């Protein structure tokens, strides 16, 4: 891995690299790996990196036919205009759609302006992804703390969501009231990265594996 700073790492081997389930070279994840030149987001832990997200480079068209798709907000930020959202492309070809999820209506993406296209990163995560809303029925349910941390406000706590949809609850997992966690701020939602346990942040995968 090449350290790109700010928690970003690039995969160097042309054959890619397999994820490990622990800090052991033999403990391979047989189902997943990172491709050559793929960008990973993670925590530097000396000889290892705890991967939080993986990203691949994709493209979005500024327009399709006579319909404007992206609004230039300046400073490399673009807003998705169609109410149906827009699919990512794997190249500068409208037919070369990425089969994964696209960019939603009014979502702001950061990218590189390349004429009729914007080059951006589509984030993926090698493990489980959970979200929490900042508000429910107009009532604030999270409060922001320093260092990308948040605290749950309601005494009963909050159920994790498997997507940015209030109805998409995970019935088995959630956080109690006053719980503190680390997350990526995504506007009206946050994506959970780690949870405070006994005064220390525990990665979401380990947190779930321990039966929380």
C-alpha positions in Angstrom: 0.0 0.0 0.0 1.1 3.5 -0.8 0.2 6.1 1.9 -1.5 9.1 0.2 -1.9 10.8 3.6 -5.1 11.9 5.4 -6.2 8.3 5.8 -6.0 7.3 2.1 -4.0 4.4 0.8 -3.5 3.1 -2.8 -3.1 -0.5 -3.7 0.1 -1.1 -5.7 0.3 -4.8 -6.8 -1.1 -5.3 -10.3 -2.8 -8.5 -8.9 -4.5 -6.5 -6.1 -4.4 -7.7 -2.5 -6.7 -9.8 -0.4 -8.3 -8.4 2.8 -7.3 -10.1 6.0 -9.8 -10.7 8.9 -7.1 -10.1 11.5 -3.4 -8.9 11.6 -2.2 -12.3 10.1 -1.2 -12.7 6.5 -2.7 -16.2 6.6 -6.1 -15.0 7.8 -7.4 -14.1 4.3 -11.0 -13.0 3.6 -11.8 -15.5 0.7 -14.7 -13.3 -0.6 -13.1 -9.9 -0.9 -10.0 -8.0 -2.0 -8.8 -4.6 -3.2 -7.9 -4.1 -6.8 -4.8 -2.6 -8.4 -4.7 1.2 -7.9 -7.9 1.1 -5.8 -8.1 3.8 -3.1 -8.7 2.7 0.5 -9.7 4.8 3.4 -8.5 3.5 6.8 -6.5 3.8 10.0 -2.7 3.4 9.9 -1.8 0.7 12.5 2.0 0.5 11.8 2.5 -2.6 9.6 -1.3 -2.8 8.9 -4.2 -0.6 7.8 -7.7 -1.1 9.2 -9.8 -0.5 6.2 -12.9 1.6 6.7 -13.9 2.1 3.1 -12.7 1.3 -0.4 -13.2 3.6 -3.4 -12.9 3.2 -7.1 -12.7 5.9 -9.7 -16.0 6.4 -11.7 -17.5 9.1 -13.9 -20.7 11.2 -13.9 -22.0 13.0 -17.0 -22.7 16.7 -16.7 -25.7 16.2 -19.0 -27.6 13.5 -20.8 -29.1 14.7 -24.1 -30.5 18.2 -23.3 -31.0 17.4 -19.7 -28.5 18.9 -17.2 -27.4 16.3 -14.6 -24.9 18.1 -12.5 -24.8 21.6 -11.1 -21.4 23.1 -10.6 -21.2 24.5 -7.1 -17.6 25.5 -7.4 -14.4 24.3 -5.7 -14.8 20.8 -7.2 -18.3 20.3 -5.8 -21.2 19.2 -8.0 -24.9 18.7 -7.1 -27.1 15.9 -8.7 -30.2 17.5 -10.3 -32.4 14.6 -11.6 -35.0 13.4 -9.1 -34.2 9.9 -10.1 -30.5 10.4 -9.4 -27.8 9.3 -11.8 -25.9 6.1 -12.4 -22.1 6.1 -12.1 -20.2 5.2 -15.3 -17.0 3.1 -15.4 -15.7 5.2 -18.3 -16.7 8.3 -20.3 -19.4 6.3 -22.0 -23.1 6.7 -21.1 -23.7 3.0 -21.8 -20.9 1.9 -19.5 -22.9 2.0 -16.3 -21.7 0.8 -12.9 -24.0 -1.9 -11.6 -23.7 -0.5 -8.1 -25.7 2.3 -6.6 -25.6 5.8 -8.2 -25.7 9.3 -6.8 -29.0 10.4 -5.3 -31.0 13.5 -6.1 -29.5 16.7 -4.5 -26.5 14.7 -3.3 -23.3 16.7 -3.5 -20.2 14.9 -4.9 -16.6 16.1 -5.0 -14.8 15.4 -8.3 -12.5 16.5 -11.0 -14.0 18.5 -13.9 -13.0 16.8 -17.2 -15.1 18.7 -19.7 -18.4 16.9 -20.3 -17.7 14.5 -17.4 -16.8 14.7 -13.7 -14.3 12.1 -12.4 -15.1 11.1 -8.8 -14.8 8.2 -6.3 -17.5 5.7 -5.5 -17.0 4.6 -2.0 -17.5 1.0 -1.0 -16.9 -0.8 2.2 -15.5 -4.3 2.5 -17.7 -5.0 5.5 -21.0 -4.0 7.0 -22.3 -0.4 6.5 -24.7 1.2 8.9 -26.2 4.7 9.0 -28.0 6.9 11.5 -30.2 9.9 10.7 -29.5 13.3 12.3 -33.2 14.0 12.7 -36.4 11.9 12.9 -39.8 13.5 12.4 -38.1 17.0 12.6 -36.5 16.2 16.0 -32.7 16.2 16.4 -31.4 12.7 17.5 -27.7 13.2 17.2 -25.4 15.9 18.5 -22.0 16.6 16.8 -18.8 16.4 18.9 -15.2 17.2 18.0 -13.0 14.8 15.9 -15.8 13.5 13.7 -17.7 12.1 16.7 -21.4 12.1 17.5 -23.6 11.4 20.5 -27.0 9.8 20.5 -29.6 12.0 22.2 -32.8 9.9 22.7 -32.9 7.9 26.0 -34.2 4.8 24.2 -31.4 5.0 21.7 -31.5 4.6 17.9 -31.7 1.5 15.6 -29.1 1.3 12.9 -30.2 1.8 9.3 -28.8 -0.4 6.5 -29.3 2.5 4.0 -30.2 6.2 4.1 -33.8 5.3 4.6 -35.6 5.7 7.9 -37.7 2.6 7.3 -34.6 0.4 6.5 -34.0 -0.5 10.1 -31.7 -3.2 11.4 -33.7 -4.9 14.1 -30.6 -6.4 15.8 -28.3 -3.5 16.1 -28.3 0.1 17.3 -26.9 2.5 19.9 -28.2 3.4 23.4 -29.0 6.9 24.4 -25.8 9.0 25.1 -23.6 6.6 23.2 -20.7 8.2 21.5 -19.4 7.1 18.1 -17.2 8.1 15.2 -18.8 8.6 11.8 -18.5 10.1 8.4 -20.8 13.1 8.0 -23.0 12.7 4.9 -25.4 15.6 5.3 -28.7 14.4 6.8 -27.1 11.1 7.7 -23.9 9.8 9.2 -22.1 6.5 8.3 -20.9 4.8 11.5 -17.2 3.9 11.6 -16.5 3.1 15.3 -18.3 3.1 18.6 -16.9 4.2 22.0 -16.6 1.2 24.3 -15.0 1.5 27.8 -13.4 4.8 26.9 -11.9 3.7 23.5 -13.1 3.7 20.0 -13.9 0.2 18.6 -14.2 -0.3 14.9 -17.8 -1.1 13.8 -16.9 -4.6 12.6 -15.3 -5.6 15.9 -18.1 -3.9 17.8 -20.7 -6.1 16.0 -18.5 -9.2 16.2 -18.4 -8.9 20.0 -22.2 -9.1 20.1 -23.1 -5.5 20.8 
